[in-house]
């Protein structure tokens, strides 16, 4: 059976060589708490330690900026949070929902658009860095009711199933053709490898790109 006493019941040591004025753990904690409270209180009263509410709000508010760019032939100027991606600018601010948000990490290609003629993953591209750029999305490929040749080729070759990746596939295919990477099916597959089709329509997608490249 244990004979130990709880801490509160153990009498303090009273050895001859010890000073009775030495602080105990409880008095040390109590003193530290009191001092800390006094410091915080003085900061609140004097305003030297704590920021004013408006300053705190300003520090928490995200920075925003203006960006002017041409989207599908139309000049657009918008004010956005500096953290806004090009994909969110297109979908949330401009209502161009053709570009899809798939992985949102640049791995699937569903958000592919052309920026100054080059293929980019819009989910990884900051909108505010595109001042003066020219952006082409899937909505900008057709001319009125006339489909882009690659859009028509996707229909001819039945190169889609669920269709979620199709906008990115078509825009990427347009870039692939413009870049001249259509010398063989193997080359097309290599340069289109950044676009994932979870339905597995790769063979027909390659055929659609081949059909369009051959007609040029």
GROMACS elastic network, one bead per residue, 0.5 to 0.9 nm:
[ bonds ]
;  ai    aj funct       b0    kb
    2     5     6  0.86551   500
    4     7     6  0.89506   500
    4    10     6  0.88329   500
    5     8     6  0.79548   500
    5     9     6  0.59182   500
    5    10     6  0.61056   500
    6     9     6  0.53849   500
    6    10     6  0.65601   500
    7    10     6  0.53645   500
    7    11     6  0.85978   500
    8    11     6  0.79457   500
   10    13     6  0.89277   500
   11    14     6  0.85636   500
   13    18     6  0.79175   500
   13    20     6  0.88921   500
   14    17     6  0.83713   500
   14    18     6  0.67554   500
   14    19     6  0.84068   500
   14    20     6  0.76525   500
   15    18     6  0.54923   500
   15    19     6  0.84893   500
   16    19     6  0.81259   500
   18    21     6  0.87345   500
   18    22     6  0.81522   500
   19    22     6  0.58795   500
   20    23     6  0.84088   500
   23    26     6  0.80108   500
   23    27     6  0.59476   500
   23    28     6  0.62083   500
   24    27     6  0.52940   500
   24    28     6  0.61639   500
   24    29     6  0.87133   500
   25    28     6  0.51427   500
   25    29     6  0.62702   500
   25    30     6  0.86275   500
   26    29     6  0.52608   500
   26    30     6  0.61093   500
   26    31     6  0.85302   500
   27    30     6  0.50342   500
   27    31     6  0.59643   500
   27    32     6  0.84998   500
   28    31     6  0.51929   500
   28    32     6  0.61447   500
   28    33     6  0.86112   500
   29    32     6  0.51406   500
   29    33     6  0.61233   500
   29    34     6  0.86068   500
   30    33     6  0.52157   500
   30    34     6  0.62365   500
   30    35     6  0.87215   500
   31    34     6  0.51596   500
   31    35     6  0.62092   500
   31    36     6  0.85632   500
   32    35     6  0.51918   500
   32    36     6  0.60343   500
   32    37     6  0.85379   500
   33    36     6  0.51255   500
   33    37     6  0.61166   500
   33    38     6  0.86064   500
   34    37     6  0.51873   500
   34    38     6  0.62646   500
   34    39     6  0.88046   500
   35    38     6  0.50985   500
   35    39     6  0.63203   500
   35    40     6  0.87838   500
   36    39     6  0.51642   500
   36    40     6  0.63244   500
   36    41     6  0.85769   500
   37    40     6  0.52004   500
   37    41     6  0.60364   500
   37    42     6  0.85436   500
   38    41     6  0.50354   500
   38    42     6  0.60991   500
   38    43     6  0.86030   500
   39    42     6  0.51565   500
   39    43     6  0.62706   500
   39    44     6  0.87824   500
   39    49     6  0.89722   500
   40    43     6  0.50410   500
   40    44     6  0.63213   500
   40    45     6  0.86966   500
   40    49     6  0.77847   500
   40    50     6  0.85797   500
   41    44     6  0.51159   500
   41    45     6  0.61538   500
   41    46     6  0.83742   500
   42    45     6  0.50620   500
   42    46     6  0.56559   500
   42    47     6  0.77619   500
   42    48     6  0.81087   500
   42    49     6  0.82013   500
   43    46     6  0.52327   500
   43    47     6  0.52293   500
   43    48     6  0.53118   500
   43    50     6  0.60136   500
   44    47     6  0.52812   500
   44    48     6  0.75439   500
   44    49     6  0.70810   500
   44    50     6  0.62901   500
   45    48     6  0.82443   500
   46    49     6  0.78395   500
   46    50     6  0.89066   500
   47    50     6  0.58154   500
   47    51     6  0.70927   500
   47    52     6  0.76179   500
   48    51     6  0.77711   500
   50    53     6  0.89591   500
   51    54     6  0.81409   500
   51    55     6  0.60393   500
   51    56     6  0.61060   500
   52    55     6  0.52152   500
   52    56     6  0.62976   500
   52    57     6  0.87146   500
   53    56     6  0.51125   500
   53    57     6  0.61697   500
   53    58     6  0.86075   500
   54    57     6  0.50610   500
   54    58     6  0.61396   500
   54    59     6  0.86357   500
   55    58     6  0.50542   500
   55    59     6  0.62160   500
   55    60     6  0.87430   500
   56    59     6  0.50954   500
   56    60     6  0.63543   500
   56    61     6  0.87316   500
   57    60     6  0.51673   500
   57    61     6  0.61233   500
   58    61     6  0.52102   500
   58    62     6  0.83604   500
   59    62     6  0.80114   500
   62    81     6  0.65569   500
   62    82     6  0.76365   500
   62    83     6  0.84047   500
   63    80     6  0.86202   500
   63    81     6  0.59382   500
   63    82     6  0.59549   500
   63    83     6  0.83406   500
   64    79     6  0.66345   500
   64    80     6  0.53280   500
   64    82     6  0.50165   500
   64    83     6  0.82297   500
   64   128     6  0.89276   500
   65    78     6  0.83012   500
   65    79     6  0.54653   500
   65    80     6  0.56919   500
   65    81     6  0.64610   500
   65    82     6  0.60771   500
   65   128     6  0.68843   500
   66    77     6  0.69052   500
   66    78     6  0.56843   500
   66    80     6  0.65324   500
   66    81     6  0.89459   500
   66    82     6  0.88939   500
   66   128     6  0.71074   500
   66   131     6  0.86209   500
   67    76     6  0.81631   500
   67    77     6  0.56306   500
   67    78     6  0.56699   500
   67    79     6  0.64990   500
   67    80     6  0.77821   500
   67   127     6  0.73704   500
   67   128     6  0.55495   500
   67   129     6  0.79272   500
   67   130     6  0.71094   500
   67   131     6  0.53717   500
   67   132     6  0.79349   500
   68    75     6  0.70481   500
   68    76     6  0.55849   500
   68    78     6  0.65965   500
   68    79     6  0.89981   500
   68   128     6  0.86221   500
   68   130     6  0.77488   500
   68   131     6  0.53539   500
   68   132     6  0.58447   500
   68   133     6  0.79389   500
   69    74     6  0.82770   500
   69    75     6  0.57480   500
   69    76     6  0.54882   500
   69    77     6  0.65349   500
   69    78     6  0.87993   500
   69   130     6  0.67351   500
   69   131     6  0.57021   500
   69   133     6  0.51390   500
   69   134     6  0.60731   500
   69   135     6  0.74393   500
   70    73     6  0.57565   500
   70    74     6  0.52084   500
   70    76     6  0.58470   500
   70    77     6  0.86332   500
   70   132     6  0.70206   500
   70   133     6  0.62531   500
   70   135     6  0.60056   500
   70   136     6  0.84399   500
   71    74     6  0.52551   500
   71    75     6  0.62954   500
   71    76     6  0.68210   500
   71    90     6  0.88104   500
   71   133     6  0.84553   500
   71   134     6  0.60312   500
   71   136     6  0.59521   500
   71   137     6  0.76672   500
   71   140     6  0.80361   500
   72    75     6  0.84266   500
   72   134     6  0.76471   500
   72   135     6  0.62152   500
   72   137     6  0.66967   500
   72   138     6  0.89648   500
   72   139     6  0.74331   500
   72   141     6  0.80009   500
   73   134     6  0.77476   500
   73   135     6  0.81563   500
   73   136     6  0.79589   500
   73   140     6  0.77718   500
   75   134     6  0.87940   500
   76    94     6  0.88212   500
   78    89     6  0.87979   500
   78    93     6  0.81095   500
   79    82     6  0.89348   500
   79   128     6  0.89848   500
   80    83     6  0.80408   500
   80    84     6  0.65131   500
   80    89     6  0.78184   500
   80    93     6  0.86288   500
   80   127     6  0.80794   500
   80   128     6  0.76926   500
   81    84     6  0.54474   500
   81   128     6  0.84287   500
   82    85     6  0.84604   500
   82   126     6  0.75227   500
   82   127     6  0.75478   500
   82   128     6  0.61238   500
   82   129     6  0.89982   500
   83   126     6  0.66322   500
   83   127     6  0.79555   500
   83   128     6  0.81642   500
   84    87     6  0.81555   500
   84    88     6  0.63031   500
   84    89     6  0.66082   500
   84   125     6  0.86089   500
   84   126     6  0.60131   500
   84   127     6  0.60222   500
   84   128     6  0.76829   500
   85    88     6  0.52768   500
   85    89     6  0.62297   500
   85    90     6  0.86886   500
   85   122     6  0.67110   500
   85   123     6  0.56402   500
   85   124     6  0.64122   500
   85   125     6  0.54542   500
   85   127     6  0.52140   500
   85   128     6  0.82834   500
   86    90     6  0.61640   500
   86    91     6  0.86075   500
   86   121     6  0.87548   500
   86   122     6  0.50634   500
   86   123     6  0.62626   500
   86   124     6  0.76079   500
   86   125     6  0.55289   500
   86   126     6  0.56172   500
   86   128     6  0.82893   500
   86   130     6  0.85344   500
   87    90     6  0.52203   500
   87    91     6  0.61591   500
   87    92     6  0.82472   500
   87    97     6  0.89401   500
   87    99     6  0.71721   500
   87   100     6  0.80432   500
   87   101     6  0.74988   500
   87   111     6  0.68036   500
   87   112     6  0.89155   500
   87   113     6  0.88915   500
   87   121     6  0.82857   500
   87   123     6  0.50136   500
   87   124     6  0.80937   500
   87   125     6  0.77175   500
   87   126     6  0.86994   500
   87   127     6  0.81778   500
   88    91     6  0.50709   500
   88    92     6  0.53054   500
   88    93     6  0.71240   500
   88    94     6  0.88531   500
   88   101     6  0.87240   500
   88   122     6  0.83577   500
   88   123     6  0.74407   500
   88   127     6  0.85661   500
   89    92     6  0.55625   500
   89    93     6  0.50161   500
   89    94     6  0.64098   500
   89    95     6  0.85062   500
   89    96     6  0.87389   500
   89   127     6  0.67953   500
   90    93     6  0.58953   500
   90    95     6  0.62069   500
   90    96     6  0.52040   500
   90    97     6  0.69759   500
   90    98     6  0.89347   500
   90    99     6  0.78954   500
   90   122     6  0.89680   500
   90   137     6  0.88263   500
   91    94     6  0.59253   500
   91    98     6  0.79249   500
   91    99     6  0.74771   500
   91   100     6  0.84929   500
   92    95     6  0.58099   500
   92    96     6  0.77998   500
   92    97     6  0.80520   500
   93    96     6  0.82260   500
   94    97     6  0.85082   500
   95    98     6  0.89333   500
   96    99     6  0.71318   500
   96   137     6  0.80981   500
   96   138     6  0.88834   500
   96   139     6  0.73646   500
   97   100     6  0.67209   500
   97   139     6  0.87799   500
   98   111     6  0.85301   500
   98   137     6  0.74273   500
   98   138     6  0.60909   500
   98   139     6  0.65653   500
   98   167     6  0.63833   500
   98   168     6  0.86406   500
   99   110     6  0.66772   500
   99   112     6  0.68689   500
   99   113     6  0.74204   500
   99   122     6  0.84730   500
   99   137     6  0.68497   500
   99   138     6  0.68114   500
   99   139     6  0.86461   500
   99   165     6  0.88712   500
   99   167     6  0.61818   500
   99   168     6  0.65894   500
  100   109     6  0.87854   500
  100   110     6  0.52902   500
  100   112     6  0.83049   500
  100   164     6  0.71236   500
  100   165     6  0.73727   500
  100   167     6  0.75067   500
  100   168     6  0.74805   500
  101   104     6  0.58393   500
  101   110     6  0.64304   500
  101   111     6  0.58532   500
  101   123     6  0.73683   500
  102   105     6  0.82297   500
  102   106     6  0.87559   500
  102   107     6  0.86329   500
  102   108     6  0.66011   500
  102   109     6  0.77815   500
  102   110     6  0.58054   500
  102   111     6  0.71727   500
  102   164     6  0.85535   500
  102   165     6  0.82755   500
  103   106     6  0.68116   500
  103   107     6  0.64310   500
  103   108     6  0.61174   500
  103   109     6  0.84278   500
  103   110     6  0.81338   500
  103   123     6  0.88051   500
  104   107     6  0.77079   500
  104   108     6  0.82397   500
  104   110     6  0.89729   500
  104   111     6  0.82414   500
  104   122     6  0.89373   500
  104   123     6  0.55463   500
  104   124     6  0.75653   500
  105   108     6  0.78547   500
  105   121     6  0.87277   500
  105   123     6  0.67483   500
  105   124     6  0.67689   500
  106   109     6  0.63982   500
  106   110     6  0.86911   500
  106   111     6  0.82002   500
  106   121     6  0.57666   500
  106   122     6  0.80797   500
  106   123     6  0.64511   500
  106   124     6  0.61731   500
  106   194     6  0.87155   500
  107   110     6  0.87186   500
  107   121     6  0.86129   500
  107   194     6  0.69418   500
  107   195     6  0.78818   500
  107   196     6  0.81433   500
  108   111     6  0.79807   500
  108   121     6  0.89200   500
  108   165     6  0.83460   500
  108   194     6  0.64293   500
  108   195     6  0.53624   500
  108   196     6  0.51059   500
  108   197     6  0.82313   500
  109   112     6  0.53368   500
  109   120     6  0.86305   500
  109   121     6  0.63380   500
  109   122     6  0.88881   500
  109   165     6  0.75470   500
  109   168     6  0.58801   500
  109   169     6  0.73858   500
  109   172     6  0.81491   500
  109   194     6  0.58462   500
  109   196     6  0.64474   500
  110   121     6  0.81115   500
  110   164     6  0.73805   500
  110   166     6  0.74701   500
  110   167     6  0.68668   500
  110   169     6  0.70611   500
  110   195     6  0.67314   500
  110   196     6  0.76001   500
  110   197     6  0.89273   500
  111   120     6  0.83067   500
  111   121     6  0.57516   500
  111   122     6  0.56344   500
  111   123     6  0.64528   500
  111   165     6  0.83131   500
  111   167     6  0.77954   500
  111   168     6  0.55483   500
  112   119     6  0.64639   500
  112   120     6  0.56156   500
  112   122     6  0.59798   500
  112   123     6  0.83626   500
  112   137     6  0.79302   500
  112   138     6  0.88925   500
  112   167     6  0.77691   500
  112   169     6  0.76213   500
  112   170     6  0.88637   500
  112   171     6  0.64146   500
  112   172     6  0.63226   500
  112   195     6  0.83702   500
  113   117     6  0.89359   500
  113   118     6  0.80433   500
  113   119     6  0.57915   500
  113   120     6  0.57165   500
  113   121     6  0.66674   500
  113   122     6  0.63880   500
  113   135     6  0.70566   500
  113   136     6  0.59835   500
  113   137     6  0.51254   500
  113   138     6  0.73689   500
  113   167     6  0.88668   500
  113   168     6  0.70086   500
  113   171     6  0.60443   500
  113   172     6  0.72750   500
  113   175     6  0.89811   500
  114   117     6  0.51824   500
  114   118     6  0.50271   500
  114   120     6  0.61154   500
  114   121     6  0.87842   500
  114   122     6  0.88268   500
  114   134     6  0.80341   500
  114   135     6  0.56038   500
  114   136     6  0.50236   500
  114   137     6  0.65939   500
  114   171     6  0.70957   500
  114   172     6  0.79722   500
  114   174     6  0.89286   500
  114   175     6  0.72954   500
  115   118     6  0.51954   500
  115   119     6  0.64297   500
  115   120     6  0.66945   500
  115   130     6  0.85524   500
  115   133     6  0.66280   500
  115   134     6  0.56520   500
  115   136     6  0.65391   500
  115   137     6  0.89888   500
  116   119     6  0.85609   500
  116   133     6  0.61966   500
  116   134     6  0.50549   500
  116   135     6  0.63127   500
  116   136     6  0.81086   500
  117   134     6  0.78853   500
  117   135     6  0.78637   500
  117   136     6  0.78799   500
  117   175     6  0.71099   500
  117   178     6  0.83101   500
  118   175     6  0.65081   500
  118   179     6  0.86380   500
  119   171     6  0.77807   500
  119   172     6  0.62756   500
  119   174     6  0.89379   500
  119   175     6  0.59951   500
  119   176     6  0.83883   500
  120   123     6  0.87248   500
  120   124     6  0.82322   500
  120   125     6  0.76151   500
  120   172     6  0.86356   500
  121   124     6  0.57320   500
  121   125     6  0.66669   500
  122   125     6  0.50351   500
  122   126     6  0.79593   500
  122   127     6  0.86590   500
  123   126     6  0.80314   500
  125   128     6  0.88780   500
  125   129     6  0.78739   500
  125   130     6  0.85496   500
  126   129     6  0.56823   500
  126   130     6  0.74228   500
  127   130     6  0.56137   500
  127   131     6  0.80827   500
  128   131     6  0.64839   500
  129   133     6  0.88635   500
  130   133     6  0.52000   500
  130   134     6  0.83097   500
  130   135     6  0.89889   500
  135   140     6  0.89548   500
  136   139     6  0.77760   500
  136   140     6  0.57062   500
  136   141     6  0.73341   500
  136   171     6  0.84280   500
  137   140     6  0.53412   500
  137   141     6  0.70164   500
  137   167     6  0.83016   500
  137   168     6  0.87491   500
  137   171     6  0.70832   500
  138   141     6  0.56259   500
  138   142     6  0.80545   500
  138   167     6  0.56964   500
  138   168     6  0.75741   500
  138   170     6  0.74568   500
  138   171     6  0.61584   500
  139   142     6  0.68883   500
  139   167     6  0.88090   500
  140   143     6  0.76931   500
  141   147     6  0.73244   500
  141   148     6  0.56642   500
  141   151     6  0.84180   500
  141   171     6  0.81964   500
  142   145     6  0.69339   500
  142   146     6  0.57253   500
  142   149     6  0.86213   500
  142   151     6  0.81643   500
  143   146     6  0.51376   500
  143   147     6  0.64331   500
  143   148     6  0.72008   500
  144   147     6  0.76927   500
  146   149     6  0.88343   500
  147   150     6  0.79646   500
  147   151     6  0.59287   500
  147   152     6  0.60705   500
  148   151     6  0.51575   500
  148   152     6  0.63861   500
  148   153     6  0.86535   500
  149   152     6  0.51063   500
  149   153     6  0.60840   500
  149   154     6  0.87158   500
  149   211     6  0.88362   500
  149   212     6  0.60422   500
  149   215     6  0.85682   500
  150   154     6  0.61591   500
  150   155     6  0.86669   500
  150   170     6  0.66191   500
  150   171     6  0.88165   500
  150   173     6  0.75571   500
  150   174     6  0.70588   500
  150   208     6  0.66489   500
  150   209     6  0.66704   500
  150   211     6  0.80230   500
  150   212     6  0.55823   500
  150   213     6  0.86785   500
  151   154     6  0.52437   500
  151   155     6  0.66609   500
  151   156     6  0.88357   500
  151   170     6  0.66770   500
  151   208     6  0.86114   500
  152   155     6  0.51441   500
  152   156     6  0.61757   500
  152   157     6  0.86403   500
  152   208     6  0.85532   500
  152   212     6  0.87958   500
  153   157     6  0.59298   500
  153   158     6  0.81354   500
  153   159     6  0.80769   500
  153   205     6  0.88618   500
  153   207     6  0.82900   500
  153   209     6  0.74422   500
  153   211     6  0.66133   500
  153   212     6  0.65527   500
  154   157     6  0.52690   500
  154   158     6  0.57004   500
  154   160     6  0.71115   500
  154   166     6  0.87138   500
  154   170     6  0.80000   500
  154   204     6  0.78546   500
  154   205     6  0.68993   500
  154   207     6  0.85638   500
  154   208     6  0.54284   500
  154   209     6  0.82214   500
  155   158     6  0.50008   500
  155   159     6  0.65967   500
  155   160     6  0.80791   500
  155   208     6  0.84843   500
  156   159     6  0.78248   500
  156   208     6  0.76911   500
  157   160     6  0.85798   500
  157   204     6  0.58448   500
  157   205     6  0.75995   500
  157   207     6  0.68829   500
  157   208     6  0.59415   500
  157   211     6  0.89383   500
  158   161     6  0.78756   500
  158   201     6  0.86334   500
  158   204     6  0.67237   500
  158   205     6  0.83258   500
  158   208     6  0.85821   500
  159   166     6  0.83728   500
  159   201     6  0.59022   500
  159   202     6  0.76526   500
  159   203     6  0.79839   500
  159   206     6  0.84512   500
  159   207     6  0.81602   500
  159   208     6  0.69519   500
  160   163     6  0.55113   500
  160   164     6  0.86662   500
  160   165     6  0.82742   500
  160   166     6  0.65218   500
  160   197     6  0.84783   500
  160   199     6  0.77833   500
  160   200     6  0.86957   500
  160   201     6  0.60591   500
  160   202     6  0.88643   500
  160   204     6  0.79001   500
  160   205     6  0.76176   500
  161   164     6  0.83770   500
  161   166     6  0.87167   500
  161   199     6  0.63414   500
  161   200     6  0.86027   500
  161   201     6  0.73268   500
  162   165     6  0.79762   500
  162   166     6  0.84366   500
  162   198     6  0.88198   500
  162   199     6  0.70236   500
  163   167     6  0.77931   500
  163   197     6  0.89686   500
  163   199     6  0.88717   500
  164   167     6  0.72908   500
  164   168     6  0.85228   500
  164   197     6  0.84738   500
  165   168     6  0.56251   500
  165   169     6  0.60670   500
  165   170     6  0.87331   500
  165   195     6  0.76938   500
  165   196     6  0.71437   500
  165   197     6  0.60948   500
  165   198     6  0.81596   500
  166   170     6  0.59995   500
  166   171     6  0.85328   500
  166   197     6  0.81687   500
  167   170     6  0.52788   500
  167   171     6  0.62181   500
  167   172     6  0.84607   500
  168   171     6  0.52193   500
  168   172     6  0.58950   500
  168   173     6  0.83076   500
  168   195     6  0.71268   500
  169   172     6  0.51390   500
  169   173     6  0.59270   500
  169   174     6  0.86210   500
  169   192     6  0.78819   500
  169   195     6  0.61303   500
  169   196     6  0.81821   500
  169   197     6  0.83257   500
  169   205     6  0.80099   500
  170   174     6  0.61799   500
  170   175     6  0.86544   500
  170   205     6  0.87650   500
  170   209     6  0.85937   500
  171   174     6  0.50995   500
  171   175     6  0.63900   500
  171   176     6  0.86334   500
  172   175     6  0.50519   500
  172   176     6  0.60749   500
  172   177     6  0.86865   500
  172   191     6  0.89029   500
  172   192     6  0.69130   500
  172   194     6  0.87795   500
  172   195     6  0.76592   500
  173   177     6  0.61994   500
  173   178     6  0.85712   500
  173   188     6  0.86181   500
  173   191     6  0.88158   500
  173   192     6  0.69983   500
  173   205     6  0.86918   500
  173   206     6  0.88773   500
  173   208     6  0.87952   500
  173   209     6  0.61975   500
  174   177     6  0.52434   500
  174   178     6  0.62255   500
  174   179     6  0.86112   500
  174   209     6  0.80619   500
  174   212     6  0.88898   500
  175   178     6  0.50393   500
  175   179     6  0.60412   500
  175   180     6  0.86224   500
  175   181     6  0.89910   500
  176   179     6  0.51592   500
  176   180     6  0.63848   500
  176   181     6  0.55691   500
  176   182     6  0.70713   500
  176   188     6  0.74856   500
  176   191     6  0.66272   500
  176   192     6  0.72044   500
  176   209     6  0.84205   500
  177   180     6  0.51226   500
  177   181     6  0.60546   500
  177   182     6  0.61707   500
  177   188     6  0.88351   500
  177   209     6  0.74450   500
  177   210     6  0.88353   500
  177   212     6  0.80878   500
  177   213     6  0.61106   500
  178   181     6  0.78423   500
  178   213     6  0.89204   500
  179   182     6  0.84295   500
  180   183     6  0.74680   500
  180   213     6  0.87107   500
  181   184     6  0.81419   500
  181   187     6  0.61896   500
  181   188     6  0.61540   500
  181   190     6  0.88319   500
  181   191     6  0.67512   500
  182   185     6  0.71427   500
  182   186     6  0.86083   500
  182   187     6  0.60303   500
  182   188     6  0.52322   500
  182   191     6  0.85639   500
  182   209     6  0.76799   500
  182   210     6  0.68305   500
  182   213     6  0.68399   500
  183   186     6  0.82335   500
  183   187     6  0.62074   500
  183   188     6  0.73642   500
  183   210     6  0.87461   500
  184   187     6  0.51418   500
  184   188     6  0.62949   500
  184   189     6  0.86534   500
  184   210     6  0.81448   500
  185   188     6  0.50760   500
  185   189     6  0.61369   500
  185   190     6  0.85946   500
  185   203     6  0.89822   500
  185   206     6  0.64273   500
  185   207     6  0.79531   500
  185   210     6  0.75384   500
  186   189     6  0.51350   500
  186   190     6  0.62036   500
  186   191     6  0.87647   500
  186   206     6  0.89725   500
  187   190     6  0.50565   500
  187   191     6  0.62363   500
  187   192     6  0.84618   500
  188   191     6  0.52667   500
  188   192     6  0.59212   500
  188   193     6  0.82979   500
  188   206     6  0.65019   500
  188   209     6  0.76751   500
  188   210     6  0.81211   500
  189   192     6  0.51166   500
  189   193     6  0.57638   500
  189   202     6  0.80979   500
  189   203     6  0.89760   500
  189   206     6  0.67828   500
  190   193     6  0.52230   500
  190   194     6  0.84185   500
  191   194     6  0.73647   500
  192   195     6  0.58729   500
  192   196     6  0.86694   500
  192   206     6  0.86172   500
  193   196     6  0.71027   500
  196   199     6  0.89238   500
  196   200     6  0.84323   500
  196   202     6  0.87386   500
  197   200     6  0.54200   500
  197   201     6  0.64329   500
  197   202     6  0.69913   500
  198   201     6  0.80065   500
  199   202     6  0.85902   500
  200   203     6  0.80533   500
  201   204     6  0.56225   500
  201   205     6  0.61688   500
  201   206     6  0.87977   500
  202   206     6  0.61615   500
  202   207     6  0.86101   500
  203   206     6  0.53074   500
  203   207     6  0.63917   500
  203   208     6  0.88279   500
  204   208     6  0.61640   500
  204   209     6  0.86902   500
  205   208     6  0.50819   500
  205   209     6  0.63664   500
  205   210     6  0.86242   500
  206   209     6  0.51694   500
  206   210     6  0.61254   500
  206   211     6  0.85937   500
  207   211     6  0.60400   500
  207   212     6  0.86284   500
  208   211     6  0.50829   500
  208   212     6  0.62969   500
  208   213     6  0.86040   500
  209   212     6  0.52295   500
  209   213     6  0.60690   500
  209   214     6  0.85236   500
  210   213     6  0.51298   500
  210   214     6  0.60240   500
  210   215     6  0.86665   500
  211   214     6  0.52689   500
  211   215     6  0.64387   500
  212   215     6  0.52707   500
  212   216     6  0.68166   500
  213   216     6  0.55466   500
